Amino acid sequence: MTKLKGKTAVVTGSTSGIGLAYARAFAGAGANVVINGLGAEADIEKARSGLEAEFEVKAVYSPADMTKPAEIAGMIELGETTFGSVDILVNNAGIQFVSPVESFPVEKWDAIIAINLSSAFHAIRAAVPGMKKRGWGRIITTASAHSTVASPFKSAYVAAKHGIAGLTKAVALELAPHRITCNCISPGYVWTSLVEKQIPDTMKSRGMTREQVVNDVLLAAQPTKQFVTVEQVAALALYLCSDDAAQITGSNLSIDGGWTAA
Ligand SMILES: NC(=O)c1ccc[n+]([C@@H]2O[C@H](COP(=O)([O-])OP(=O)(O)OC[C@H]3O[C@@H](n4cnc5c(N)ncnc54)[C@H](O)[C@@H]3O)[C@@H](O)[C@H]2O)c1
């Protein structure tokens, strides 16, 4: 079992979905956590205090907007000043927008590249000096099956996720001598609000029922015909933080029900 007592994990985009599951997994292993993301104040406080109560760790919330480099650096600083270190960084915040490339709104392209790709660079840049000083670190990014394959109408998302896979390899090579690993986790479809939000538009644009969108679009490429769960993704992240995973670096680990094996 992975033990993270005395360590601090920063998880971007952890007010819901996969990010919240990561925060729960790290807290369950004894780490203090910095959560981050958007949402109603009361919901965020419930998530933060819930982590403290359930797992007997400390949790703080950073409101850093992942489109703002200075706020991202401030989030890492919050972890370091509150807990003394940031040992684990999970770049997880992400958004989606679906449109034909010729009518893809420029501001949506810019937002996806900023949140899904550039924010990871800014957070890594801020967290690495402390990790190097302590000679230990784990950097994980939630990429996607779309970091290795593409789907139509998701140009920005696919570009950002392919970019994350490249960033991960470059950073892993640089940090290998410092006992810091850097890996991507690439899920297929995981049932979260990010997926839920795509359903109405797809129903409209393809004239499909909700059930048809789920089975014939979302799960079409996933041979197991099941959604990945947030807990399964979090368990993989927890493993990557263990000593057993010390030699896994620069990898892009699929957890996609066989999607990218095809
Ligand atoms: N759900 C899936 O099927 C799936 C599959 C592959 C990869 N992913 C990736 O997993 C990650 C998490 O997605 P999810 O499915 O849990 O969705 P989600 O919508 O539940 O979570 C996204 C998180 O990012 C946060 N966020 C969005 N914009 C932000 C901003 N500007 N600043 C700070 N935080 C911001 C949200 O508040 C939320 O906490 C994303 O990177 C996504 O691309 C999801």
The ligand as a MOL file (V3000), in Angstrom:
LIG
                    3D

  0  0  0     0  0            999 V3000
M  V30 BEGIN CTAB
M  V30 COUNTS 44 48 0 0 0
M  V30 BEGIN ATOM
M  V30 1 N -13.9710 12.3690 -18.2650 0
M  V30 2 C -13.3060 11.7860 -19.2450 0
M  V30 3 O -13.8380 10.9370 -19.9720 0
M  V30 4 C -11.8630 12.1220 -19.4780 0
M  V30 5 C -11.1330 11.3030 -20.3380 0
M  V30 6 C -9.8010 11.5880 -20.5680 0
M  V30 7 C -9.2080 12.6680 -19.9560 0
M  V30 8 N -9.9330 13.4570 -19.1300 0 CHG=1
M  V30 9 C -9.2550 14.5860 -18.5200 0
M  V30 10 O -9.4010 14.5150 -17.1100 0
M  V30 11 C -9.2600 15.8120 -16.5600 0
M  V30 12 C -10.3740 16.0280 -15.5490 0
M  V30 13 O -11.6110 16.0180 -16.2170 0
M  V30 14 P -12.9630 15.4390 -15.5900 0
M  V30 15 O -13.5090 14.4910 -16.5610 0
M  V30 16 O -12.7600 15.0220 -14.1990 0 CHG=-1
M  V30 17 O -13.9000 16.7380 -15.6990 0
M  V30 18 P -14.5120 17.7200 -14.6310 0
M  V30 19 O -15.2270 18.7590 -15.4430 0
M  V30 20 O -15.2660 16.9770 -13.5850 0
M  V30 21 O -13.2310 18.3630 -13.9280 0
M  V30 22 C -12.4890 19.4090 -14.4910 0
M  V30 23 C -11.8560 20.2110 -13.3740 0
M  V30 24 O -11.0870 21.2840 -13.9490 0
M  V30 25 C -11.4650 22.4930 -13.2980 0
M  V30 26 N -11.2330 23.6600 -14.1450 0
M  V30 27 C -11.7830 23.9510 -15.3420 0
M  V30 28 N -11.3440 25.1450 -15.7640 0
M  V30 29 C -10.4880 25.5970 -14.8200 0
M  V30 30 C -9.7020 26.7810 -14.6800 0
M  V30 31 N -9.7090 27.7540 -15.5920 0
M  V30 32 N -8.9360 26.8990 -13.5800 0
M  V30 33 C -8.9330 25.9520 -12.6040 0
M  V30 34 N -9.6490 24.8210 -12.6930 0
M  V30 35 C -10.4090 24.6630 -13.7900 0
M  V30 36 C -12.9310 22.2940 -12.9420 0
M  V30 37 O -13.3790 23.2230 -11.9750 0
M  V30 38 C -12.9030 20.8520 -12.4430 0
M  V30 39 O -12.4590 20.8140 -11.1070 0
M  V30 40 C -9.2600 16.7920 -17.7340 0
M  V30 41 O -7.9330 17.1820 -18.0260 0
M  V30 42 C -9.8130 15.9550 -18.8740 0
M  V30 43 O -9.3790 16.3880 -20.1350 0
M  V30 44 C -11.2530 13.2060 -18.8640 0
M  V30 END ATOM
M  V30 BEGIN BOND
M  V30 1 1 1 2
M  V30 2 2 2 3
M  V30 3 1 2 4
M  V30 4 1 4 5
M  V30 5 2 4 44
M  V30 6 2 5 6
M  V30 7 1 6 7
M  V30 8 2 7 8
M  V30 9 1 8 9
M  V30 10 1 8 44
M  V30 11 1 9 10
M  V30 12 1 9 42
M  V30 13 1 10 11
M  V30 14 1 11 12
M  V30 15 1 11 40
M  V30 16 1 12 13
M  V30 17 1 13 14
M  V30 18 2 14 15
M  V30 19 1 14 16
M  V30 20 1 14 17
M  V30 21 1 17 18
M  V30 22 2 18 19
M  V30 23 1 18 20
M  V30 24 1 18 21
M  V30 25 1 21 22
M  V30 26 1 22 23
M  V30 27 1 23 24
M  V30 28 1 23 38
M  V30 29 1 24 25
M  V30 30 1 25 26
M  V30 31 1 25 36
M  V30 32 1 26 27
M  V30 33 1 26 35
M  V30 34 2 27 28
M  V30 35 1 28 29
M  V30 36 1 29 30
M  V30 37 2 29 35
M  V30 38 1 30 31
M  V30 39 2 30 32
M  V30 40 1 32 33
M  V30 41 2 33 34
M  V30 42 1 34 35
M  V30 43 1 36 37
M  V30 44 1 36 38
M  V30 45 1 38 39
M  V30 46 1 40 41
M  V30 47 1 40 42
M  V30 48 1 42 43
M  V30 END BOND
M  V30 END CTAB
M  END
